[in-house]
Amino acid sequence: MKVISGLYKGRIIEGFDMDGTRPTMERVKESLFATIQNNIDDAVVLDLFSGSGNLGIEALSEGAKYAYLVDYNVKAAKTIKRNLDTIGITNAEVINMDYLKALNYLKDKDIKFDLIFLDPPYKTSFIEKSIDLITKNNLLKEDGLIICESDSLDRIVYNDNYKIIKDKKYGDKWVVILKQI
C-alpha cells in the first residue's frame, strides 16, 4: 500500500496484511480523495477506525493540518505509529482506544473536525453509533464531511442531521459521503 499523491506520494504504508483490517484500496482511495479534494487543505481529520493509518496519512499528504488516528487494536496502533515515524509525520496523534471512548475523549479536548473517516469492521452497527455520538458531541464543523465505507449500503445509517452528497459502489464496498444539513 502506498500514499497515492501529495507530499508523501509513493511512500509505503505497512499494515495491509494485519488480521482484522481491510485497507482502502488505491483506486477507491484515489477516487475518494479526488471527490473531497476541496475539503482537505488545512483540515483537521479524524480517522476513527484507522487500521494502518492509510486514510489519515493520505489526508495529511494532500494538505490536511492535523490528523487523529484511532484504533482499538494495539497492533494496529503500533503500526500506525511506525508508519508515521517512517514517513516522518509529526502532525498526527495516534489514539489506542475504543471508538466510543475516543469520541468522548475528543469531545473533552474540544476538537472539531473538517473530515471524519468511518471505515469500521464490516457487519457492525459502528457507523450508526459513531455518527450518533459525533452529532451528540458536536464534533463535526459546520461544513465538515463524514466519509463512510461499508460492505452494505444498508449499514451506512445516519440521522436526520445529514444528507448524502455522494455515494458510490466499488466492487464489494460502498463509500458514502455525508454533509450536515
Buried (B, 14 or more C-beta within 10 A) or exposed (E): BBBBBBEBEEBEBBBBEBEEBBBBBBEBBBEBBEBBEEBBEEBBBBBBBBBBBBBBBBBBBBEBBBBBBBBBBEBBBBBBBBBBEEBEBEEBBBBBBEBBEBBBBBBEEEBBBBBBBBBBBBEEEBBBBBBBBBBEBEBBBEEBBBBBBBBEBEBBBBEEBBEEEBEEEBEEBBBBBBBBE
